[in-house]
């Protein structure tokens, strides 16, 4: 009896309205239970005649499910009805009082839901977080609890009559239901999509879910993906001074919530994990850009990293370095003051060695040193402020991007061991130009040249001159 009742459950909900005058107690019990969404009751015992009628009626109802009969049976299950068996599309066979043998011979093929497979189903009813479905008219399925929740929130928009795809996680239970899952169905579809993308090297779009010191994590329908730091594109690679792990993690955490285009480079379906690469997704673009790159070319890029020795710029899948000496024509104390990560800038390509690309920011601006040779001639006295002090001398700022060096030996007529005892940073002084090289961007200055030599030095210089003169006279006498 339960077998027949389960055939009844498998019918679409709209079938209940086909027979408003059913009076048989067995069907009244089944119908009442199903409309209320309760579990399948144990059917009461009935006579062999009723069993025959119930079986006949269920078979007839099943045929109606597939549009194989012309009309519903009359009350009491005793009237004959016609079955149109579509065994051959070119003709119809009309059968009276159909039997199960006829149904199996001429009806549609039965497909039993297989464990671990995806099945198409039609929603019969929804009550709370439970979904009752008809699986192709041959079985009933139940989806409940966490299995009714998927990443697309399918449950939220479902109604009776909707078609869905579900995953079979358990076979038919004691209540006659197959246990199904929307969550696992969504995962299965996602896995199939990922496997196809892996086999075809197709790019997929993911959103960063989490970050750790080793890389970035994504989560799609319960499937975990990992992007190692080494597989990040230049724009997202965490370049920090000294490979500081805490700074690396901070940089990576800023990428949480960021969408990325990646390729799948390894699949572990058993473990439910993927290894992804953003760098591989840009490989074709990188090769194409590198092939057409030329020295002297101006490119538009984005600052991808700032370190003590320069600024990294990413462009069209590539990355190049603006060395600290190529940031500005003048002295650069700290590259951080010339941009922020994510800023868009124009740079000039000044060197290509394999995949190592050298860039320049300053060469896109006029070179102030071209006019320096005309403005700062040897012997000219100039004014400026002391910009910085080093062990070998001090630098005096003449213009925004031009500074001159006063060597330690040119600070005073006396021996100088500590430049800061002579001048201080910010102090304004006068100096004489003693050398200039505009090609190497150098100007030599001197404070000593503007100082009067001390009397002792003059006396000493005179004595040396006298001694030289005396020595010359002695040499002449010997020759005579």
Residue, then its C-alpha position, 0 to 999 in steps of 0.5 A: x500500500x505504501x508503494x501505491x501511496x508513494x506513486x500518488x505523492x509523486x504526482x504534481x500538486x495540481x493533480x489533487x484538484x482533478x478529483x474533487x469528489x474522491x470519497x475512498x477513505x484511503x485516498x482521503x487520508x493520503x490527500x489530507x496528509x499531503x496537503x498539510x505537508x505532514x509525513x506519509x501516514x501508514x495506510x489503513x487495511x482494505x479489501x483485495x478489491x479496494x487494493x486492485x482499484x487503488x492500484x488501477x487508479x494510481x496507474x491511471x493517475x500516473x499516466x495522466x501525469x505524462x498526458x497518456x490518458x484522455x480523461x480521469x477515471x469515474x468515481x468508484x474506480x470501476x469505469x473504463x478509460x482510454x490510454x493513449x500509449x505513445x510507444x511510437x510517435x507515428x501512431x497512437x495505441x488506444x487501450x482500455x482499462x490499462x494494466x501495469x504491463x501496458x504502462x511499462x511497455x508503452x509508457x515513458x522509461x523509469x529513471x531511478x534517482x542515483x545517489x550522488x547525481x543531479x536530478x530535475x524536480x518540480x516543487x509540490x509544496x513548501x512549508x518552512x524550510x522544507x521543500x517537497x518535490x516530484x522527481x520526474x513523476x517516479x519518486x518524491x523528494x524532500x529538501x530540508x534544513x541547511x540543504x535547502x540553502x544555497x549560494x543563490x538563495x533559491x529557496x527565497x523565490x520558490x513556489x509550487x510548480x517551479x522546476x529546480x535541480x537538486x543533488x541526491x544525498x540519500x536514497x529513498x527513506x522509510x517515509x518514501x522520500x529521496x533526500x535531496x540538497x539544493x546546497x550540494x546541487x549548487x556545489x556540483x554545478x560550480x565544480x563542473x564549471x571549475x573543472x571545465x575552466x581548468x581543462x580549457x584554461x579559461x579565466x574565471x571571476x572570483x572575489x577575495x574572501x580572506x587573506x593570510x601571510x601566504x596568499x589570498x583565499x576565495x570561497x564559492x559554494x563551499x569550495x575553497x580556492x587559494x591564490x599564493x602570493x607568488x601567483x598574484x599579478x604585479x598590481x596586487x603583489x605585496x612589495x614591501x621593504x625587507x619582506x616584512x611579514x606583517x606589512x605583507x599581511x596588511x597589504x593582502x588584507x586590503x584586497x579582501x572583497x576585491x574581484x579578480x580574474x584568475x585561472x585554475x592551475x590545480x584541482x583537488x576535488x576530493x579535498x574540495x580545493x583549488x589553486x588559482x593564479x592571477x598571474x597566469x590569467x594575465x600571461x597572454x596580455x603580458x607576452x603581447x605587451x612585452x613584445x611591442x614594448x620599446x625604449x623611449x615609449x611612454x606608458x600609463x600605469x598604476x603604482x603597485x609598490x613603493x620601497x626605499x630604492x624606488x617605485x614599482x609601476x604595473x601596466x598591461x600585465x607588466x611591471x617596471x621599476x622607477x629607480x629613486x634616481x629616476x623619480x626627479x631631477x633633483x635629490x629624492x629623500x623618500x620615494x613615498x612622498x612621490x605617490x601612493x599605491x593605486x595612483x595612476x601615472x605616466x612613465x617612460x621606458x628607459x631600459x628592457x633586459x629580458x623581463x626586467x623593465x626600467x622606467x623613469x618619471x623625471x624624463x617626462x619633464x624638462x631637464x633643468x640641467x640643460x640651462x644650468x651650464x649657461x646660468x652657473x659658470x665657473x667663477x660665479x658666486x651664488x647663494x643658496x641654503x644648505x640642503x643636507x650634510x654628508x661625511x664627504x661634504x655638504x649639498x647646497x640647494x640652488x634651485x628646486x631640482x639643482x644642488x651643488x656639492x661643497x666638498x669637505x676640502x672646500x669648506x674652509x682653508x683649515x682642515x675640516x673633520x666635521x662639516x656640521x661645525x662649519x655649516x648647518x642644514x637650512x643655513x643660507x651661504x654664498x659659494x663660488x662655482x669651481x666646476x660644472x658638468x651638466x651631463x653628469x648633473x654635477x656642480x662643484x662649489x667652494x666656500x674656501x675660495x671666498x675666504x682670505x688666506x691666513x697670515x701664517x699661510x702667506x708667510x709660509x708660502x713666502x718662505x717656501x718661495x724663498x727656499x725655492x729661489x735659493x735652491x735654484x741659485x745654488x744649482x746655477x753655481x754648481x753648473x758654473 
